[in-house]
C-alpha cells in the first residue's frame, strides 16, 4: 500500500509541477521575492498532498526562534538533509529562502527552470576554491533582495540514522557576512527516504533551534557547535515509525 501511495503522489507531482514551472516563467520579470511566492506555494501544495495521499503529517517546535523582522536581521538556516520533505517544509515557516545547491539542478527540465527563477545560490563544484567566493558573492546579493540563505551542512542528502562530516562552508559564509545561524533538526528521512519506495505514513518532528551567533568564532568552532546541536536533536527526535 505504501508503494501504491508513493506512486499516486509521484503522479500528482508530475501533474502539478509543470503548471508551477510555467507560472514562474510567466512572471520571470518580477523581483525574486515576488516570484518566490509561487515556489513557496508549490512546496506547500506538495507537503499537503503528501499528508493527504501518503499519510505524512508533521509537528514543528521552536517557531519562536525565528526573528519577527527578517529583512532587518537576515540569517542563515542550516538543516539536516535526509529527505525531500524538509526542502519543501522549510519554505513554509521561514522568510524567503535562497537554497545553496549544485548548478546541475538547473538543467533538470521544468523543475530546474522553475528552481532557477526561485533565486537559489548555485555553485559550480568544479570551481574548487572559487566555490566559496561564488557563495559569498551570490549570498550578499540575495540578502539585499530580501532572502535568507539555506544550507545543508553535510553537502548532500544523508540516509536517516547516519551522519557525515559537516562542511565548514556555511560557517565561513556566516562569519564573512556577520550573521547568525539558525539550526534545524528533524526525522523526516525515516518517513520520506530517497527512492520511490518511500513515503511511509507517520508524523515528522522538526525542531527550529535558537540563533547561534557567528561573531568572534572561527569556522571550525562554529561548525562544531552547529553539528553538536543538530545531531543531538536528531538523536533525541529518533525514529517516528
ROLOSE-715091 format. One record per residue: residue number from 1; z, x, y of N, C-alpha, C in turn. Coordinates in steps of 0.2 Angstrom, whole numbers, plus 2048, in hexadecimal, padded with zeros to 3 digits. Each point is the difference from the previous one (the first is absolute). Layout:
# residues N
+-----+------+------+------+-------+-------+-------+------+------+------+
:  nr : n_pz : n_px : n_py : ca_pz : ca_px : ca_py : c_pz : c_px : c_py :
+-----+------+------+------+-------+-------+-------+------+------+------+
: NUM :    Z :    X :    Y :     Z :     X :     Y :    Z :    X :    Y :
...
+-----+------+------+------+-------+-------+-------+------+------+------+
//
This chain:
# residues 241
+-----+------+------+------+-------+-------+-------+------+------+------+
:  nr : n_pz : n_px : n_py : ca_pz : ca_px : ca_py : c_pz : c_px : c_py :
+-----+------+------+------+-------+-------+-------+------+------+------+
:   1 :  800 :  804 :  7FA :   800 :   7FC :   806 :  800 :  804 :  806 :
:   2 :  804 :  806 :  800 :   800 :   804 :   806 :  7F9 :  803 :  801 :
:   3 :  7FC :  802 :  7FB :   7F9 :   802 :   801 :  7FC :  7FB :  803 :
:   4 :  801 :  7FA :  7FE :   7FC :   7FA :   802 :  801 :  7FF :  808 :
:   5 :  806 :  800 :  802 :   802 :   800 :   807 :  7FE :  805 :  804 :
:   6 :  800 :  806 :  7FD :   7FD :   806 :   804 :  7F9 :  7FF :  801 :
:   7 :  7FC :  7FE :  7FB :   7F9 :   7FF :   801 :  7FE :  7FA :  805 :
:   8 :  804 :  7FB :  800 :   7FF :   7FB :   805 :  802 :  803 :  807 :
:   9 :  805 :  804 :  801 :   802 :   803 :   806 :  7FA :  804 :  802 :
:  10 :  7FD :  804 :  7FC :   7FB :   805 :   801 :  7FA :  7FC :  803 :
:  11 :  7FE :  7FA :  7FD :   7FB :   7FC :   802 :  801 :  7FD :  807 :
:  12 :  806 :  7FE :  801 :   802 :   7FE :   807 :  7FF :  805 :  805 :
:  13 :  802 :  807 :  7FE :   7FF :   805 :   805 :  7F8 :  801 :  801 :
:  14 :  7FC :  800 :  7FB :   7F9 :   801 :   801 :  7FD :  7FB :  804 :
:  15 :  803 :  7FA :  800 :   7FD :   7FA :   804 :  802 :  800 :  807 :
:  16 :  806 :  802 :  802 :   803 :   800 :   807 :  7FF :  807 :  804 :
:  17 :  800 :  805 :  7FC :   7FF :   807 :   804 :  7FA :  800 :  804 :
:  18 :  7FA :  7FE :  7FD :   7FA :   801 :   804 :  800 :  7FC :  806 :
:  19 :  803 :  7FA :  800 :   801 :   7FC :   806 :  804 :  803 :  806 :
:  20 :  805 :  803 :  7FE :   804 :   804 :   805 :  7FC :  806 :  802 :
:  21 :  7FD :  803 :  7FC :   7FC :   806 :   802 :  7FB :  7FE :  805 :
:  22 :  7FC :  7FB :  7FF :   7FB :   7FD :   805 :  804 :  7FE :  806 :
:  23 :  805 :  7FD :  800 :   804 :   7FE :   806 :  802 :  806 :  804 :
:  24 :  802 :  806 :  7FD :   802 :   806 :   803 :  7F9 :  803 :  804 :
:  25 :  7FB :  800 :  7FC :   7FA :   803 :   803 :  7FE :  7FC :  806 :
:  26 :  801 :  7F9 :  7FF :   7FD :   7FC :   806 :  804 :  801 :  806 :
:  27 :  806 :  803 :  800 :   805 :   801 :   806 :  801 :  808 :  801 :
:  28 :  7FB :  804 :  7FD :   801 :   807 :   801 :  800 :  802 :  807 :
:  29 :  7FE :  7FC :  805 :   800 :   802 :   807 :  807 :  7FF :  803 :
:  30 :  804 :  7FD :  7FC :   807 :   7FF :   803 :  805 :  806 :  7FF :
:  31 :  805 :  800 :  804 :   805 :   806 :   7FF :  803 :  800 :  7F9 :
:  32 :  802 :  806 :  7FE :   802 :   800 :   7F9 :  806 :  7FC :  7FE :
:  33 :  805 :  7FF :  805 :   806 :   7FC :   7FE :  7FE :  7F9 :  7FF :
:  34 :  7FB :  7FD :  804 :   7FD :   7FA :   7FF :  7FD :  7FF :  7FA :
:  35 :  7FC :  804 :  7FE :   7FC :   800 :   7F9 :  805 :  800 :  7FB :
:  36 :  806 :  804 :  801 :   805 :   801 :   7FA :  803 :  7F9 :  7FE :
:  37 :  800 :  7FB :  805 :   802 :   7FA :   7FE :  7FD :  7FD :  7FA :
:  38 :  7F9 :  801 :  800 :   7FC :   7FD :   7FA :  802 :  804 :  7FA :
:  39 :  801 :  807 :  800 :   802 :   803 :   7FA :  807 :  7FE :  7FE :
:  40 :  804 :  7FF :  804 :   807 :   7FE :   7FF :  800 :  7F9 :  7FC :
:  41 :  7FB :  7FC :  802 :   800 :   7F9 :   7FD :  7FD :  801 :  7F9 :
:  42 :  7FB :  804 :  7FF :   7FE :   802 :   7F9 :  806 :  802 :  7FC :
:  43 :  804 :  804 :  802 :   806 :   803 :   7FC :  804 :  7FA :  7FF :
:  44 :  802 :  7FC :  805 :   804 :   7FA :   7FE :  7FD :  7FB :  7FB :
:  45 :  7FA :  7FF :  801 :   7FC :   7FC :   7FB :  801 :  802 :  7F9 :
:  46 :  7FF :  807 :  7FF :   800 :   803 :   7FA :  807 :  800 :  7FC :
:  47 :  805 :  801 :  804 :   807 :   800 :   7FD :  802 :  7F9 :  7FF :
:  48 :  7FE :  7FB :  804 :   802 :   7F9 :   7FE :  7FC :  7FE :  7FA :
:  49 :  7FA :  802 :  800 :   7FC :   7FE :   7FA :  803 :  803 :  7F9 :
:  50 :  802 :  807 :  801 :   803 :   803 :   7FA :  807 :  7FC :  7FE :
:  51 :  803 :  7FD :  805 :   806 :   7FC :   7FE :  7FE :  7FA :  7FD :
:  52 :  7FB :  7FD :  802 :   7FE :   7F9 :   7FE :  7FD :  801 :  7F9 :
:  53 :  7FC :  805 :  7FF :   7FC :   801 :   7FA :  803 :  804 :  7FB :
:  54 :  803 :  806 :  802 :   803 :   804 :   7FB :  808 :  800 :  800 :
:  55 :  803 :  7FC :  804 :   807 :   7FF :   800 :  804 :  806 :  803 :
:  56 :  7FD :  804 :  804 :   803 :   806 :   803 :  803 :  7FE :  807 :
:  57 :  807 :  7FE :  800 :   804 :   7FF :   806 :  803 :  806 :  803 :
:  58 :  803 :  7FF :  805 :   803 :   806 :   803 :  806 :  7FF :  805 :
:  59 :  804 :  805 :  801 :   806 :   7FF :   804 :  800 :  807 :  804 :
:  60 :  802 :  7FF :  807 :   800 :   806 :   804 :  807 :  800 :  803 :
:  61 :  803 :  806 :  800 :   806 :   802 :   804 :  7FF :  805 :  805 :
:  62 :  804 :  800 :  805 :   7FF :   805 :   805 :  7FC :  7FE :  806 :
:  63 :  7FE :  7FA :  801 :   7FB :   7FE :   805 :  803 :  802 :  807 :
:  64 :  807 :  800 :  801 :   803 :   802 :   806 :  7FF :  807 :  802 :
:  65 :  7FD :  804 :  7FC :   7FF :   807 :   801 :  7FA :  801 :  804 :
:  66 :  7FC :  7FB :  800 :   7F9 :   801 :   804 :  801 :  7FE :  807 :
:  67 :  7FF :  805 :  805 :   801 :   7FF :   807 :  7FD :  7FA :  803 :
:  68 :  803 :  7FD :  805 :   7FD :   7FA :   802 :  7FA :  801 :  806 :
:  69 :  800 :  806 :  802 :   7FB :   802 :   805 :  7FB :  805 :  7FD :
:  70 :  7FC :  7FF :  7FC :   7FC :   805 :   7FC :  7FB :  804 :  805 :
:  71 :  7FE :  7FD :  805 :   7FB :   804 :   805 :  804 :  806 :  803 :
:  72 :  806 :  7FE :  802 :   804 :   805 :   804 :  803 :  805 :  7FC :
:  73 :  801 :  7FF :  7F9 :   803 :   804 :   7FC :  7FC :  801 :  7F9 :
:  74 :  7FA :  803 :  800 :   7FC :   800 :   7FA :  804 :  804 :  7FB :
:  75 :  7FF :  7FF :  7F9 :   803 :   803 :   7FB :  7FB :  802 :  7FA :
:  76 :  802 :  804 :  7FC :   7FC :   801 :   7FA :  803 :  7FD :  7FA :
:  77 :  7FD :  7FC :  7FC :   802 :   7FD :   7FA :  7FE :  804 :  7FA :
:  78 :  805 :  802 :  7FC :   7FF :   804 :   7FA :  803 :  7FC :  7FA :
:  79 :  7FB :  7FE :  7FB :   802 :   7FC :   7FB :  7FE :  802 :  7F9 :
:  80 :  804 :  7FF :  7FB :   7FE :   801 :   7F9 :  7F9 :  7FC :  7FF :
:  81 :  7FC :  804 :  7FC :   7F9 :   7FD :   7FE :  800 :  7FF :  7F9 :
:  82 :  801 :  7FB :  7FD :   7FF :   7FF :   7F9 :  7FC :  7FA :  7FE :
:  83 :  7FD :  7FC :  805 :   7FC :   7FB :   7FE :  7FC :  7FE :  806 :
:  84 :  7FC :  7FB :  800 :   7FC :   7FD :   805 :  804 :  7FB :  804 :
:  85 :  805 :  7FE :  7FD :   805 :   7FB :   804 :  802 :  802 :  806 :
:  86 :  803 :  806 :  801 :   803 :   802 :   806 :  7FB :  802 :  805 :
:  87 :  7FA :  802 :  7FE :   7FB :   801 :   805 :  7FE :  7F9 :  804 :
:  88 :  801 :  7FB :  7FC :   7FF :   7F9 :   803 :  806 :  7FE :  804 :
:  89 :  806 :  800 :  7FD :   806 :   7FD :   803 :  803 :  804 :  806 :
:  90 :  7FF :  806 :  800 :   802 :   804 :   806 :  7FD :  7FD :  807 :
:  91 :  7FA :  7FE :  7FF :   7FD :   7FD :   806 :  803 :  7F9 :  802 :
:  92 :  804 :  7FD :  7FC :   803 :   7FA :   802 :  806 :  800 :  804 :
:  93 :  803 :  806 :  800 :   806 :   801 :   803 :  801 :  805 :  806 :
:  94 :  7FB :  805 :  800 :   800 :   805 :   805 :  7FB :  7FE :  806 :
:  95 :  801 :  804 :  805 :   7FB :   7FF :   805 :  7F9 :  803 :  7FD :
:  96 :  7FB :  7FF :  804 :   7F9 :   802 :   7FD :  801 :  807 :  7FE :
:  97 :  7FD :  801 :  7F9 :   801 :   807 :   7FD :  7F9 :  803 :  7FF :
:  98 :  800 :  806 :  802 :   7FA :   805 :   7FE :  802 :  804 :  7FA :
:  99 :  7FD :  7FE :  7FA :   801 :   804 :   7FA :  7FC :  806 :  800 :
: 100 :  804 :  806 :  7FE :   7FD :   806 :   7FF :  7FD :  800 :  7F9 :
: 101 :  7F9 :  801 :  7FF :   7FD :   7FF :   7FA :  7FA :  805 :  7FF :
: 102 :  7FE :  801 :  7FA :   7FA :   805 :   7FF :  7FA :  7FC :  803 :
: 103 :  7FC :  805 :  802 :   7F9 :   7FD :   803 :  7FC :  7FD :  7FB :
: 104 :  800 :  801 :  7FA :   7FC :   7FD :   7FB :  801 :  7F9 :  800 :
: 105 :  805 :  7FD :  801 :   801 :   7F9 :   800 :  7FB :  7FC :  805 :
: 106 :  7FE :  803 :  805 :   7FC :   7FD :   805 :  7F9 :  7FF :  7FD :
: 107 :  7FE :  803 :  7FA :   7FA :   7FF :   7FD :  7FF :  7FA :  7FB :
: 108 :  806 :  7FD :  7FF :   800 :   7FB :   7FB :  7FD :  7FA :  803 :
: 109 :  7FB :  7FD :  7FD :   7FC :   7FA :   803 :  805 :  7FA :  802 :
: 110 :  7FF :  7FD :  806 :   804 :   7FB :   802 :  807 :  802 :  802 :
: 111 :  804 :  802 :  7FB :   807 :   801 :   801 :  800 :  806 :  805 :
: 112 :  7FC :  805 :  7FF :   800 :   806 :   804 :  7FE :  7FF :  807 :
: 113 :  7FB :  7FC :  801 :   7FD :   7FE :   806 :  806 :  7FC :  804 :
: 114 :  803 :  7FC :  7FD :   806 :   7FC :   803 :  805 :  805 :  802 :
: 115 :  802 :  804 :  7FB :   806 :   805 :   801 :  7FE :  804 :  806 :
: 116 :  7FA :  802 :  801 :   7FF :   805 :   806 :  801 :  7FC :  806 :
: 117 :  7FF :  7FA :  800 :   801 :   7FC :   807 :  807 :  7FE :  800 :
: 118 :  804 :  801 :  7FB :   808 :   7FF :   801 :  803 :  806 :  803 :
: 119 :  7FC :  805 :  802 :   803 :   806 :   804 :  805 :  804 :  7FC :
: 120 :  7FE :  802 :  7FA :   804 :   805 :   7FC :  7FF :  807 :  803 :
: 121 :  804 :  804 :  7FD :   800 :   808 :   802 :  7FD :  803 :  7FA :
: 122 :  7FA :  802 :  800 :   7FD :   803 :   7FA :  7FF :  807 :  800 :
: 123 :  801 :  803 :  7FB :   800 :   808 :   7FF :  7FB :  802 :  7FB :
: 124 :  7FD :  806 :  802 :   7FB :   803 :   7FB :  804 :  805 :  7FC :
: 125 :  802 :  7FF :  7FA :   804 :   804 :   7FC :  7FD :  807 :  7FF :
: 126 :  7F9 :  801 :  801 :   7FD :   806 :   800 :  801 :  804 :  806 :
: 127 :  803 :  7FE :  805 :   801 :   803 :   806 :  806 :  805 :  7FF :
: 128 :  804 :  800 :  7FB :   805 :   805 :   7FF :  805 :  7FF :  806 :
: 129 :  802 :  806 :  803 :   805 :   800 :   805 :  7FE :  7FC :  806 :
: 130 :  7FA :  7FE :  801 :   7FE :   7FC :   806 :  802 :  7F9 :  7FF :
: 131 :  802 :  7FE :  7FA :   802 :   7F9 :   7FE :  805 :  7FE :  805 :
: 132 :  805 :  804 :  801 :   806 :   7FE :   804 :  7FE :  7FF :  807 :
: 133 :  7FC :  804 :  803 :   7FD :   7FF :   806 :  7FC :  7FA :  801 :
: 134 :  7FD :  7FE :  7FB :   7FC :   7F9 :   800 :  805 :  7FB :  801 :
: 135 :  806 :  800 :  7FC :   805 :   7FB :   800 :  803 :  7FF :  807 :
: 136 :  802 :  806 :  802 :   803 :   800 :   807 :  7FC :  7FD :  805 :
: 137 :  7FA :  802 :  801 :   7FB :   7FE :   805 :  7FF :  7F8 :  7FF :
: 138 :  7FF :  7FE :  7FA :   7FE :   7F9 :   7FF :  807 :  7FC :  801 :
: 139 :  806 :  803 :  7FE :   806 :   7FD :   801 :  802 :  7FE :  807 :
: 140 :  7FF :  805 :  805 :   801 :   7FF :   807 :  7FC :  7FB :  803 :
: 141 :  7F9 :  7FF :  7FD :   7FC :   7FB :   803 :  802 :  7F9 :  7FD :
: 142 :  803 :  800 :  7FA :   802 :   7F9 :   7FE :  806 :  7FE :  803 :
: 143 :  805 :  805 :  802 :   806 :   7FE :   804 :  7FE :  7FD :  806 :
: 144 :  7FB :  803 :  804 :   7FE :   7FE :   806 :  7FD :  7F9 :  800 :
: 145 :  7FC :  7FE :  7FA :   7FD :   7FA :   7FF :  805 :  7FA :  7FE :
: 146 :  806 :  802 :  7FF :   805 :   7FB :   7FE :  802 :  800 :  7F8 :
: 147 :  7FE :  805 :  7FC :   801 :   800 :   7F9 :  807 :  804 :  7FF :
: 148 :  803 :  7FF :  7FA :   804 :   804 :   7FD :  7FC :  804 :  7FB :
: 149 :  803 :  805 :  7FC :   7FD :   803 :   7FB :  803 :  800 :  7F9 :
: 150 :  7FC :  7FE :  7FB :   803 :   800 :   7F9 :  7FE :  805 :  7FC :
: 151 :  804 :  803 :  7FC :   7FF :   806 :   7FC :  803 :  7FF :  7F9 :
: 152 :  7FD :  802 :  7FB :   803 :   800 :   7F9 :  801 :  808 :  7FF :
: 153 :  807 :  802 :  800 :   801 :   807 :   800 :  7FE :  803 :  7FA :
: 154 :  7FF :  7FD :  7FA :   7FE :   803 :   7FA :  7F9 :  802 :  800 :
: 155 :  7FC :  7FD :  805 :   7F9 :   801 :   800 :  7FC :  7FC :  7FC :
: 156 :  802 :  7FC :  7FB :   7FC :   7FC :   7FC :  805 :  7FB :  7FC :
: 157 :  7FD :  7FB :  7FD :   804 :   7FB :   7FC :  803 :  804 :  7FA :
: 158 :  807 :  7FE :  7FF :   804 :   803 :   7FB :  802 :  7FA :  7FC :
: 159 :  800 :  801 :  7F9 :   802 :   7FB :   7FB :  807 :  7FF :  801 :
: 160 :  802 :  7F9 :  800 :   807 :   7FE :   801 :  804 :  804 :  7FB :
: 161 :  806 :  802 :  802 :   805 :   803 :   7FC :  7FF :  808 :  7FF :
: 162 :  7FB :  802 :  804 :   7FF :   808 :   800 :  800 :  802 :  808 :
: 163 :  7FF :  806 :  801 :   800 :   802 :   807 :  7FC :  807 :  800 :
: 164 :  7FD :  801 :  806 :   7FD :   807 :   801 :  803 :  803 :  806 :
: 165 :  7FE :  806 :  801 :   802 :   804 :   806 :  7FE :  7FD :  806 :
: 166 :  805 :  7FF :  805 :   7FE :   7FD :   807 :  7FC :  806 :  804 :
: 167 :  7FB :  7FE :  803 :   7FC :   804 :   804 :  804 :  800 :  807 :
: 168 :  7FF :  806 :  804 :   803 :   800 :   806 :  7FC :  7FE :  806 :
: 169 :  7FA :  7FD :  7FF :   7FB :   7FE :   805 :  803 :  7FA :  805 :
: 170 :  804 :  7FB :  7FD :   803 :   7FB :   804 :  805 :  803 :  804 :
: 171 :  805 :  804 :  7FD :   805 :   803 :   805 :  7FD :  804 :  805 :
: 172 :  7FB :  804 :  7FE :   7FD :   805 :   806 :  7FD :  7FB :  805 :
: 173 :  7FD :  7FB :  7FE :   7FD :   7FB :   805 :  805 :  7FD :  805 :
: 174 :  806 :  7FE :  7FD :   805 :   7FD :   804 :  803 :  805 :  804 :
: 175 :  801 :  806 :  7FE :   803 :   806 :   804 :  7FB :  801 :  806 :
: 176 :  7F9 :  801 :  7FF :   7FB :   801 :   805 :  800 :  7FB :  805 :
: 177 :  801 :  7FA :  7FE :   800 :   7FA :   805 :  807 :  7FE :  802 :
: 178 :  805 :  803 :  7FE :   807 :   7FE :   802 :  801 :  7F9 :  7FF :
: 179 :  7FF :  7FD :  7FA :   802 :   7F9 :   7FF :  804 :  800 :  7F9 :
: 180 :  804 :  7FA :  7FF :   804 :   7FF :   7FA :  7FB :  7FE :  7FA :
: 181 :  803 :  801 :  7FB :   7FD :   7FD :   7F9 :  804 :  7FA :  7FD :
: 182 :  7FD :  7FB :  7FF :   803 :   7FB :   7FC :  7FE :  800 :  7F9 :
: 183 :  805 :  801 :  7FB :   7FF :   801 :   7F9 :  800 :  7F9 :  7FD :
: 184 :  7FB :  7FF :  7FB :   800 :   7FA :   7FC :  800 :  801 :  7F9 :
: 185 :  804 :  7FC :  7FC :   800 :   801 :   7F9 :  7FF :  7F9 :  7FD :
: 186 :  7FE :  800 :  7FA :   7FE :   7FA :   7FC :  7FF :  801 :  7F9 :
: 187 :  800 :  7FB :  7FC :   7FE :   800 :   7F9 :  7FA :  7FC :  7FE :
: 188 :  7FB :  800 :  804 :   7FA :   7FC :   7FF :  7FC :  803 :  7FA :
: 189 :  800 :  806 :  7FF :   7FC :   803 :   7FB :  801 :  7FE :  7F9 :
: 190 :  806 :  7FD :  7FF :   802 :   7FD :   7F9 :  7FC :  7FA :  7FF :
: 191 :  7FF :  7FC :  805 :   7FD :   7F9 :   800 :  7F8 :  800 :  801 :
: 192 :  7FE :  805 :  804 :   7F9 :   801 :   802 :  7FE :  807 :  7FF :
: 193 :  800 :  803 :  7FA :   7FD :   806 :   7FE :  7F9 :  801 :  801 :
: 194 :  7FD :  806 :  800 :   7F9 :   801 :   801 :  7FD :  7FD :  7FA :
: 195 :  7FA :  7FD :  801 :   7FC :   7FE :   7FA :  800 :  7F8 :  800 :
: 196 :  7FB :  7FE :  7FC :   7FF :   7F8 :   800 :  806 :  7FD :  7FC :
: 197 :  803 :  804 :  7FB :   805 :   7FD :   7FC :  807 :  7FE :  804 :
: 198 :  800 :  802 :  806 :   806 :   7FF :   804 :  801 :  7F9 :  802 :
: 199 :  804 :  800 :  806 :   801 :   7F9 :   803 :  805 :  7FC :  7FB :
: 200 :  806 :  803 :  7FF :   805 :   7FC :   7FC :  804 :  7FC :  804 :
: 201 :  802 :  7FA :  7FE :   805 :   7FC :   804 :  807 :  803 :  801 :
: 202 :  803 :  7FF :  806 :   806 :   802 :   801 :  801 :  801 :  808 :
: 203 :  806 :  802 :  802 :   801 :   801 :   807 :  801 :  807 :  802 :
: 204 :  7FC :  802 :  805 :   800 :   807 :   803 :  806 :  800 :  805 :
: 205 :  803 :  806 :  800 :   805 :   801 :   805 :  7FE :  806 :  804 :
: 206 :  800 :  7FF :  807 :   7FE :   805 :   804 :  806 :  801 :  805 :
: 207 :  801 :  806 :  802 :   806 :   802 :   804 :  7FD :  804 :  806 :
: 208 :  801 :  7FE :  806 :   7FE :   804 :   806 :  806 :  804 :  803 :
: 209 :  800 :  806 :  800 :   805 :   804 :   802 :  801 :  801 :  807 :
: 210 :  806 :  802 :  803 :   801 :   802 :   807 :  7FB :  806 :  802 :
: 211 :  7FE :  800 :  806 :   7FC :   805 :   803 :  803 :  807 :  7FF :
: 212 :  7FD :  805 :  7FE :   802 :   807 :   7FF :  7FD :  804 :  805 :
: 213 :  804 :  803 :  805 :   7FD :   804 :   806 :  7FD :  806 :  7FD :
: 214 :  7FB :  802 :  804 :   7FD :   807 :   7FE :  802 :  805 :  804 :
: 215 :  803 :  7FF :  806 :   801 :   805 :   805 :  805 :  805 :  7FE :
: 216 :  7FE :  806 :  801 :   805 :   806 :   7FE :  800 :  802 :  7F8 :
: 217 :  7FB :  7FD :  7FD :   800 :   801 :   7F8 :  7F9 :  804 :  7FF :
: 218 :  800 :  804 :  7FA :   7FA :   803 :   7FE :  7FD :  7FB :  7FB :
: 219 :  7FA :  801 :  7FE :   7FC :   7FC :   7FC :  803 :  7FF :  7F9 :
: 220 :  803 :  806 :  7FD :   803 :   800 :   7F9 :  806 :  7FC :  800 :
: 221 :  804 :  801 :  805 :   807 :   7FC :   800 :  7FF :  7F9 :  801 :
: 222 :  7FB :  7FE :  805 :   7FE :   7F9 :   801 :  7FD :  7FC :  7FA :
: 223 :  7FC :  804 :  7FC :   7FD :   7FD :   7FA :  805 :  7FF :  7FB :
: 224 :  804 :  805 :  7FF :   806 :   7FF :   7FB :  804 :  7FA :  802 :
: 225 :  802 :  7FF :  806 :   804 :   7FA :   802 :  7FC :  7FA :  7FE :
: 226 :  7FA :  7FF :  802 :   7FC :   7FA :   7FE :  7FF :  7FF :  7F9 :
: 227 :  7FF :  806 :  7FC :   7FF :   7FF :   7F9 :  807 :  7FE :  7FD :
: 228 :  806 :  803 :  802 :   806 :   7FE :   7FD :  801 :  7F8 :  801 :
: 229 :  7FF :  7FE :  806 :   801 :   7F9 :   801 :  7FC :  7FB :  7FC :
: 230 :  7F9 :  802 :  800 :   7FB :   7FB :   7FD :  802 :  800 :  7F8 :
: 231 :  800 :  806 :  7FD :   801 :   800 :   7F9 :  807 :  7FE :  7FE :
: 232 :  805 :  801 :  804 :   807 :   7FD :   7FE :  7FF :  7F8 :  800 :
: 233 :  7FD :  7FD :  805 :   7FF :   7F9 :   801 :  7FC :  7FD :  7FB :
: 234 :  7FA :  804 :  7FE :   7FC :   7FE :   7FA :  804 :  7FF :  7FA :
: 235 :  804 :  805 :  7FF :   804 :   800 :   7F9 :  805 :  7FB :  801 :
: 236 :  803 :  7FE :  805 :   805 :   7FB :   801 :  7FD :  7F9 :  7FE :
: 237 :  7F9 :  7FF :  803 :   7FD :   7FA :   7FF :  7FE :  7FF :  7F9 :
: 238 :  7FE :  805 :  7FC :   7FF :   800 :   7F9 :  7FA :  7FB :  7FE :
: 239 :  7FF :  7FF :  7FA :   7FB :   7FC :   7FD :  801 :  7F9 :  801 :
: 240 :  7FC :  7FC :  803 :   801 :   7F9 :   801 :  7FE :  7FB :  7FA :
: 241 :  7FD :  803 :  7FB :   7FE :   7FC :   7FB :  805 :  7FE :  7FB :
+-----+------+------+------+-------+-------+-------+------+------+------+
//
